[in-house]
Amino acid sequence: MRRNFKLVLFAMVVGLVFSLGCTNKKSVNPLANVGSKQPDKVLFDRAMDAMKHNRFDVSRMTLQTLINTYPDSEFIARAKLAVADSWYAEGGSTAMQQAEIEYKDFRTFFPNMPEAAEAQLKVANIHYEQMEKPDRDYTHALRAEEEYRALIQEYPDSKLVPQAKQRLREVQEVLAEREFEIGRFYYLRLSYPAAIARLKTLVDRYPLYSGADQALYLLGQSYEGEIEVIRKNGRMGEVAKGKMIEELVKEASEAYGKIITRYPAMDRALDAKARLEALHQSVPRPTRAALELNKKEVASRREEGLLMKGMGTFEKGPDVAHTTRMGDPTMVDPAPTNPGEVIRKVAAMAGDNKVGAETITPGASAPNQEAPRSDAATASADPSATPQRPAAQDPAAAAAEVKPAVADPNELKPNVESDPNALPPPQQANQLDSNGAAPGAVSTSGPAKTEEMADISSSKKKKKKGLAKLNPF
């Protein structure tokens, strides 16, 4: 009997082991860390498998079924984020727009979850990936800058902040390059106030720009160009000229000095020193800390080979290889400078908000002269006499002399009756002859005209050479 008991016990143990071996293993919930065979988990796994195999429509339909059928499921948050991820992975402009909407909905419903920062990063990445080169549409660059800033400010403790800061530096590199090209465009066309406005906004807003020294140098050159314009202005008083030139020299010196103190390790430092010496201004010396910081910024930038530069020509996206890998990007934009402010500031330098230009009104009296009287002409003893200019009259008022009211008896008058043998009437003062010259002008035909055209051509060549010397590029 004892033997039979052992056999029964052995059979029970074998049956228990067999029954345990035939039981299905329970699925593990990665979020709740609890064994489960719940249907919402099954739907979530199917959706993830479909997304893995690029069946995005099937994945979204499965996830939407999970959201609608099990609104209280612990997978709801992950399912809504996965819907946005499916649009993001699918790609294309339409899919990206839908992905941005889904990510923002996730942040609205689950603002306190750790995945909210991830959703914000994905929104910024959507615009970063659609960003174009600096000379093209910059809408996505501006949106990317805005979204990366939002992530850094709203989730300062997130582990994604370093990645967002680097992307923000790259976006601001593209925006700064755009501002530089526009400023250079205005500079080359001698529109110095517009160039100053663009370049000053650039250096104030994006100090980490890889071409900040070039922008500052071009800013100084623009101030010097404005100085030359003022020196050639013949309608401005010498006192006003002196004040304006003094202030513009100060502005140019500040631009050159900032290259030496902030970017001493970059290419334009020696050129800035030379310009300060030419302007007879003191040359500042950079601190050791500034020199070390700028060296680290330069060393952190990548240099592309010729092959990569050639490939970049055919790419839609911008080149961000020269972006620095260190430093805090600009989080709040300073007030931009516009050309109107530059012009008003230059005008204020002359005093009383006047730039020194005089407005001459026809018929107005010259300075320190008595206003003309209506009977001045009739007081002349000789009606044919020509009115004499006062000795102290300003030359600018010469054109404003008043004609005598009495008709000149020697003045020629048109014939009363048309004479078929009469000569044609004389040309008016605003008419040109057959050669394109004004009446009374010296003929420019023959050798004289050839010599004059040669002089004009030579002056044009000299002007082009002068612009080439002024242009540092």
C-alpha positions as CSV (number, residue, x, y, z in Angstrom):
1,M,0.0,0.0,0.0
2,R,2.9,2.3,0.7
3,R,4.1,1.6,-2.7
4,N,0.8,2.5,-4.3
5,F,0.8,5.8,-2.3
6,K,4.2,6.7,-3.8
7,L,2.9,6.0,-7.3
8,V,-0.1,8.2,-6.8
9,L,2.0,11.0,-5.5
10,F,4.5,10.7,-8.4
11,A,1.6,10.8,-10.9
12,M,0.2,14.0,-9.3
13,V,3.6,15.7,-9.4
14,V,4.0,14.8,-13.1
15,G,0.5,15.9,-13.9
16,L,1.1,19.3,-12.2
17,V,4.4,19.8,-14.1
18,F,2.7,18.9,-17.4
19,S,-0.2,21.3,-16.8
20,L,2.2,24.1,-16.0
21,G,4.2,23.5,-19.2
22,C,1.1,23.6,-21.3
23,T,0.0,27.0,-19.9
24,N,0.6,30.1,-22.2
25,K,3.1,32.7,-21.0
26,K,1.6,36.0,-20.0
27,S,2.6,39.1,-21.9
28,V,4.5,41.8,-20.0
29,N,3.2,45.4,-20.0
30,P,6.3,47.7,-20.5
31,L,4.5,50.7,-19.0
32,A,2.7,49.1,-16.0
33,N,5.3,46.3,-15.5
34,V,2.4,43.9,-14.8
35,G,1.7,40.6,-16.5
36,S,-1.4,41.0,-18.7
37,K,-3.4,39.6,-21.6
38,Q,-5.7,42.5,-21.7
39,P,-7.2,43.4,-25.1
40,D,-5.9,47.0,-25.1
41,K,-2.4,45.7,-24.7
42,V,-3.0,43.3,-27.6
43,L,-4.2,46.2,-29.8
44,F,-1.2,48.4,-28.8
45,D,1.3,45.6,-29.7
46,R,-0.4,45.1,-33.1
47,A,-0.1,48.8,-33.8
48,M,3.5,48.8,-33.0
49,D,4.2,45.8,-35.2
50,A,2.4,47.5,-38.1
51,M,4.4,50.7,-37.6
52,K,7.6,48.7,-37.6
53,H,6.7,47.3,-41.0
54,N,5.8,50.8,-42.4
55,R,2.1,50.0,-42.5
56,F,1.2,53.4,-41.0
57,D,-2.5,53.4,-41.9
58,V,-3.0,50.1,-40.2
59,S,-1.1,51.3,-37.2
60,R,-3.2,54.4,-36.8
61,M,-6.5,52.6,-37.3
62,T,-5.5,50.1,-34.6
63,L,-4.4,52.8,-32.2
64,Q,-7.6,54.8,-32.8
65,T,-9.6,51.7,-32.0
66,L,-7.7,51.4,-28.8
67,I,-8.3,55.0,-27.8
68,N,-12.1,54.9,-28.7
69,T,-12.8,51.5,-27.1
70,Y,-10.7,51.8,-24.0
71,P,-10.7,55.4,-22.9
72,D,-9.5,54.5,-19.4
73,S,-6.7,52.3,-20.5
74,E,-3.2,52.8,-19.2
75,F,-2.0,52.8,-22.9
76,I,-4.0,55.9,-23.9
77,A,-1.1,58.3,-23.5
78,R,1.3,56.1,-25.3
79,A,-1.2,55.4,-28.0
80,K,-1.8,59.1,-28.7
81,L,1.9,59.7,-28.9
82,A,2.3,56.7,-31.3
83,V,-0.3,58.2,-33.6
84,A,1.8,61.3,-34.0
85,D,4.9,59.2,-34.4
86,S,3.3,57.3,-37.3
87,W,2.6,60.5,-39.1
88,Y,6.2,61.7,-38.4
89,A,7.7,58.4,-39.7
90,E,5.6,58.5,-42.8
91,G,7.1,61.8,-43.9
92,G,5.9,64.3,-46.5
93,S,4.6,67.8,-46.0
94,T,1.0,66.8,-45.4
95,A,2.0,64.0,-42.9
96,M,4.3,66.5,-41.1
97,Q,1.5,69.0,-40.7
98,Q,-0.7,66.3,-39.2
99,A,2.1,65.0,-36.9
100,E,2.5,68.6,-35.5
101,I,-1.2,68.7,-34.7
102,E,-1.1,65.3,-33.0
103,Y,2.0,66.3,-30.9
104,K,0.5,69.5,-29.8
105,D,-2.7,67.6,-28.8
106,F,-0.6,65.2,-26.7
107,R,1.0,68.2,-24.9
108,T,-2.4,69.6,-24.2
109,F,-3.9,66.4,-22.7
110,F,-0.7,65.2,-20.9
111,P,1.4,68.3,-20.1
112,N,3.1,66.8,-17.0
113,M,4.3,63.5,-18.5
114,P,8.0,63.1,-19.4
115,E,6.9,62.4,-23.0
116,A,5.6,66.0,-23.3
117,A,9.1,67.3,-23.8
118,E,9.7,64.6,-26.4
119,A,6.6,65.8,-28.3
120,Q,7.8,69.4,-28.2
121,L,11.2,68.3,-29.6
122,K,9.4,66.5,-32.4
123,V,7.4,69.6,-33.3
124,A,10.6,71.6,-33.5
125,N,12.3,68.9,-35.6
126,I,9.5,68.9,-38.1
127,H,10.3,72.5,-39.0
128,Y,14.1,71.9,-38.7
129,E,13.9,69.2,-41.3
130,Q,12.0,71.4,-43.7
131,M,14.4,74.3,-43.3
132,E,15.8,75.7,-46.5
133,K,19.0,77.5,-47.4
134,P,19.6,81.1,-46.2
135,D,18.8,82.7,-49.6
136,R,15.4,81.0,-49.8
137,D,12.2,80.8,-47.8
138,Y,13.0,81.1,-44.1
139,T,9.5,80.4,-42.6
140,H,10.5,77.0,-41.3
141,A,13.7,78.4,-39.8
142,L,11.7,81.0,-37.8
143,R,9.2,78.3,-36.6
144,A,12.0,76.0,-35.6
145,E,13.7,78.7,-33.6
146,E,10.4,79.4,-31.8
147,E,9.7,75.8,-31.0
148,Y,13.3,75.0,-29.7
149,R,13.1,78.0,-27.5
150,A,9.8,76.8,-26.1
151,L,11.3,73.5,-25.2
152,I,14.3,75.0,-23.4
153,Q,12.1,77.4,-21.5
154,E,9.2,75.1,-20.6
155,Y,11.2,72.0,-19.8
156,P,14.5,73.2,-18.4
157,D,15.1,69.9,-16.5
158,S,14.6,67.6,-19.5
159,K,17.4,65.5,-20.8
160,L,16.5,66.7,-24.3
161,V,17.6,70.3,-23.5
162,P,21.2,69.9,-24.7
163,Q,20.0,68.5,-28.0
164,A,17.5,71.4,-28.4
165,K,20.2,74.0,-27.7
166,Q,22.5,72.6,-30.4
167,R,19.7,72.5,-32.9
168,L,18.8,76.1,-32.0
169,R,22.4,77.2,-32.6
170,E,22.2,75.6,-36.0
171,V,18.9,77.4,-36.8
172,Q,20.3,80.7,-35.7
173,E,23.4,80.2,-37.9
174,V,21.1,79.9,-40.9
175,L,19.1,83.0,-39.9
176,A,22.3,85.0,-39.3
177,E,23.7,84.0,-42.7
178,R,20.5,85.3,-44.3
179,E,20.8,88.7,-42.5
180,F,24.5,88.9,-43.5
181,E,23.7,88.3,-47.2
182,I,21.0,91.0,-47.2
183,G,23.3,93.5,-45.4
184,R,26.1,92.8,-47.9
185,F,23.6,93.3,-50.8
186,Y,22.8,96.8,-49.5
187,Y,26.5,97.6,-48.9
188,L,27.5,96.7,-52.5
189,R,24.8,99.0,-53.8
190,L,26.0,101.8,-51.6
191,S,22.7,101.8,-49.5
192,Y,24.6,102.3,-46.3
193,P,21.7,103.1,-43.9
194,A,20.0,99.8,-44.9
195,A,23.2,97.9,-44.7
196,I,23.9,99.3,-41.2
197,A,20.4,98.4,-40.0
198,R,20.7,94.8,-41.2
199,L,24.3,94.2,-40.0
200,K,23.7,95.8,-36.6
201,T,20.6,93.7,-36.0
202,L,22.7,90.6,-36.9
203,V,25.6,91.2,-34.5
204,D,23.2,92.1,-31.7
205,R,21.0,89.1,-32.2
206,Y,23.3,86.3,-33.1
207,P,26.7,86.6,-31.4
208,L,27.6,82.9,-32.0
209,Y,27.4,83.3,-35.8
210,S,30.4,81.9,-37.5
211,G,30.8,85.0,-39.6
212,A,30.3,87.6,-36.8
213,D,33.7,89.1,-37.4
214,Q,32.9,89.6,-41.1
215,A,29.6,91.2,-40.2
216,L,31.2,93.6,-37.8
217,Y,33.9,94.5,-40.3
218,L,31.3,95.2,-43.0
219,L,29.3,97.2,-40.5
220,G,32.4,99.4,-39.9
221,Q,32.9,99.7,-43.7
222,S,29.3,100.8,-44.1
223,Y,29.8,103.6,-41.5
224,E,33.0,104.7,-43.4
225,G,31.0,104.7,-46.6
226,E,28.4,107.0,-45.0
227,I,31.2,109.3,-44.0
228,E,32.4,109.6,-47.6
229,V,28.8,110.4,-48.7
230,I,28.6,113.2,-46.1
231,R,32.0,114.7,-47.1
232,K,30.8,115.0,-50.7
233,N,27.6,116.7,-49.7
234,G,27.9,120.3,-50.9
235,R,24.6,121.5,-49.4
236,M,25.6,120.9,-45.8
237,G,27.4,123.2,-43.5
238,E,30.9,122.4,-42.3
239,V,29.9,122.4,-38.7
240,A,27.2,119.9,-39.3
241,K,29.5,117.8,-41.4
242,G,32.1,117.8,-38.6
243,K,29.6,116.6,-36.0
244,M,28.2,113.8,-38.2
245,I,31.6,112.6,-39.3
246,E,32.8,112.5,-35.7
247,E,29.8,110.4,-34.6
248,L,30.1,108.0,-37.5
249,V,33.8,107.5,-36.9
250,K,32.9,106.6,-33.3
251,E,30.3,104.1,-34.5
252,A,32.8,102.5,-37.0
253,S,35.4,102.3,-34.2
254,E,33.0,100.5,-31.9
255,A,32.3,97.9,-34.7
256,Y,36.0,97.4,-35.3
257,G,36.8,97.3,-31.6
258,K,34.3,94.6,-30.9
259,I,36.0,92.3,-33.4
260,I,39.3,92.7,-31.4
261,T,37.7,92.3,-27.9
262,R,35.1,89.6,-28.7
263,Y,36.4,87.7,-31.7
264,P,40.2,88.1,-31.4
265,A,40.9,84.6,-32.8
266,M,39.0,85.1,-36.1
267,D,40.2,86.3,-39.5
268,R,39.2,90.0,-39.4
269,A,41.0,90.9,-36.1
270,L,44.1,92.2,-37.9
271,D,42.0,94.0,-40.5
272,A,40.0,95.7,-37.7
273,K,43.2,96.9,-36.1
274,A,44.4,98.4,-39.3
275,R,41.2,100.3,-39.8
276,L,41.3,101.7,-36.3
277,E,44.8,102.9,-36.9
278,A,43.8,104.5,-40.2
279,L,40.9,106.3,-38.4
280,H,43.4,107.5,-35.7
281,Q,41.5,105.7,-33.0
282,S,42.8,103.7,-30.0
283,V,43.2,99.9,-30.5
284,P,41.7,97.9,-27.6
285,R,43.4,94.7,-26.3
286,P,41.4,91.5,-25.8
287,T,41.4,89.8,-22.4
288,R,42.9,86.3,-22.0
289,A,39.5,84.9,-21.2
290,A,37.9,86.3,-24.4
291,L,40.8,84.9,-26.5
292,E,40.4,81.4,-25.0
293,L,36.7,81.5,-25.4
294,N,36.9,82.5,-29.0
295,K,39.5,79.8,-29.7
296,K,37.2,77.2,-28.3
297,E,34.3,78.4,-30.4
298,V,36.4,78.3,-33.5
299,A,37.8,74.8,-32.7
300,S,34.3,73.4,-32.1
301,R,33.2,74.2,-35.7
302,R,33.5,71.5,-38.3
303,E,35.3,72.0,-41.6
304,E,33.8,70.4,-44.7
305,G,35.9,69.0,-47.5
306,L,35.6,69.9,-51.1
307,L,33.4,66.8,-51.8
308,M,30.9,67.7,-49.1
309,K,30.8,71.3,-50.3
310,G,30.1,70.2,-53.8
311,M,27.3,67.8,-52.6
312,G,25.8,70.6,-50.6
313,T,25.1,72.5,-53.8
314,F,22.5,69.9,-54.8
315,E,20.9,69.6,-51.3
316,K,17.8,71.5,-50.3
317,G,18.7,72.0,-46.7
318,P,21.3,74.5,-45.5
319,D,24.9,73.9,-44.5
320,V,25.2,74.0,-40.7
321,A,28.7,72.5,-40.4
322,H,30.2,75.9,-39.3
323,T,27.9,76.2,-36.3
324,T,29.7,76.3,-33.0
325,R,29.1,73.5,-30.5
326,M,29.3,75.6,-27.4
327,G,27.7,78.7,-25.9
328,D,24.2,79.6,-25.0
329,P,22.0,80.5,-28.0
330,T,20.0,83.7,-28.0
331,M,16.6,83.1,-26.2
332,V,15.1,86.6,-26.5
333,D,15.6,88.8,-29.6
334,P,16.7,92.4,-29.0
335,A,14.9,95.2,-30.7
336,P,15.9,95.2,-34.4
337,T,17.5,98.3,-36.0
338,N,15.7,99.7,-39.1
339,P,17.0,102.1,-41.7
340,G,14.7,104.9,-40.6
341,E,16.3,104.9,-37.1
342,V,19.7,105.0,-38.7
343,I,18.8,108.0,-40.9
344,R,17.1,109.8,-37.9
345,K,20.2,109.2,-35.8
346,V,22.5,110.6,-38.5
347,A,20.2,113.6,-38.8
348,A,20.3,114.2,-35.1
349,M,24.1,114.3,-35.2
350,A,24.0,117.6,-37.0
351,G,21.9,119.2,-34.3
352,D,18.2,120.1,-34.1
353,N,17.4,117.0,-36.1
354,K,18.5,118.6,-39.4
355,V,20.9,116.9,-41.8
356,G,22.0,120.3,-43.2
357,A,20.1,120.2,-46.5
358,E,18.6,123.5,-47.5
359,T,15.2,123.8,-49.2
360,I,15.1,126.6,-51.8
361,T,11.6,128.0,-52.5
362,P,11.3,129.8,-55.9
363,G,10.7,133.5,-55.3
364,A,12.0,133.4,-51.7
365,S,14.3,136.1,-50.5
366,A,18.0,135.4,-49.8
367,P,19.3,135.2,-46.2
368,N,19.6,138.7,-44.6
369,Q,17.8,140.3,-47.6
370,E,14.6,142.3,-47.7
371,A,11.7,140.6,-49.3
372,P,11.1,141.8,-52.9
373,R,8.4,144.4,-53.4
374,S,5.8,144.3,-56.1
375,D,6.7,147.8,-57.2
376,A,10.4,147.2,-57.4
377,A,10.5,146.8,-61.2
378,T,8.4,150.0,-61.9
379,A,10.8,152.1,-59.9
380,S,13.5,151.6,-62.4
381,A,14.3,154.7,-64.5
382,D,15.2,152.7,-67.6
383,P,12.5,150.1,-68.4
384,S,15.0,148.2,-70.5
385,A,17.6,148.0,-67.7
386,T,18.4,144.6,-66.2
387,P,17.9,144.2,-62.5
388,Q,21.2,144.1,-60.6
389,R,21.9,141.4,-58.0
390,P,22.8,142.8,-54.6
391,A,26.4,142.3,-53.7
392,A,25.7,140.4,-50.5
393,Q,23.0,138.1,-52.1
394,D,23.5,134.3,-51.6
395,P,24.2,132.4,-54.8
396,A,21.5,129.9,-53.9
397,A,18.9,132.7,-54.3
398,A,20.1,133.7,-57.8
399,A,17.6,131.4,-59.4
400,A,14.8,133.0,-57.4
401,E,15.2,136.5,-58.9
402,V,11.9,138.1,-59.8
403,K,11.4,139.2,-63.4
404,P,10.5,142.8,-64.0
405,A,6.8,143.5,-64.3
406,V,7.3,145.9,-67.3
407,A,7.7,144.3,-70.7
408,D,11.0,144.8,-72.5
409,P,10.5,146.9,-75.7
410,N,13.4,145.0,-77.3
411,E,11.8,141.6,-76.7
412,L,10.9,139.7,-79.9
413,K,7.2,139.0,-80.5
414,P,5.6,136.4,-82.8
415,N,4.2,137.6,-86.2
416,V,0.6,138.5,-86.1
417,E,0.0,136.9,-89.5
418,S,1.6,133.7,-90.5
419,D,4.3,134.2,-93.1
420,P,5.0,131.1,-95.3
421,N,8.6,132.3,-95.7
422,A,9.2,132.9,-92.0
423,L,11.7,130.7,-90.2
424,P,10.5,128.1,-87.7
425,P,10.1,129.3,-84.1
426,P,13.2,128.9,-81.9
427,Q,13.5,125.8,-79.7
428,Q,12.3,125.9,-76.1
429,A,14.7,125.6,-73.3
430,N,13.6,122.1,-72.5
431,Q,13.8,120.8,-76.0
432,L,16.8,118.9,-77.6
433,D,18.2,119.3,-81.0
434,S,18.6,116.4,-83.5
435,N,21.9,115.4,-81.9
436,G,20.3,115.1,-78.5
437,A,22.0,118.3,-77.2
438,A,20.3,121.3,-75.5
439,P,20.0,124.6,-77.5
440,G,23.1,126.6,-77.3
441,A,25.3,123.7,-76.4
442,V,28.6,123.1,-78.0
443,S,28.5,120.5,-80.7
444,T,30.0,117.2,-79.7
445,S,30.5,115.7,-83.1
446,G,33.8,114.8,-84.5
447,P,37.1,114.4,-82.5
448,A,35.8,116.5,-79.6
449,K,33.0,114.1,-79.0
450,T,35.3,111.1,-79.2
451,E,37.6,112.7,-76.7
452,E,34.7,113.4,-74.3
453,M,33.4,109.9,-74.5
454,A,36.9,108.6,-73.7
455,D,37.0,110.7,-70.6
456,I,33.6,109.4,-69.5
457,S,34.7,105.8,-70.0
458,S,37.9,106.5,-68.1
459,S,35.9,108.0,-65.2
460,K,33.6,105.0,-65.1
461,K,36.6,102.6,-64.9
462,K,38.1,104.6,-62.1
463,K,34.8,104.5,-60.2
464,K,34.6,100.7,-60.6
465,K,38.2,100.4,-59.3
466,G,37.3,102.6,-56.3
467,L,34.3,100.4,-55.5
468,A,36.5,97.3,-55.7
469,K,38.9,98.8,-53.2
470,L,36.1,99.7,-50.9
471,N,34.6,96.3,-51.1
472,P,36.5,93.9,-48.8
473,F,35.1,90.8,-50.5
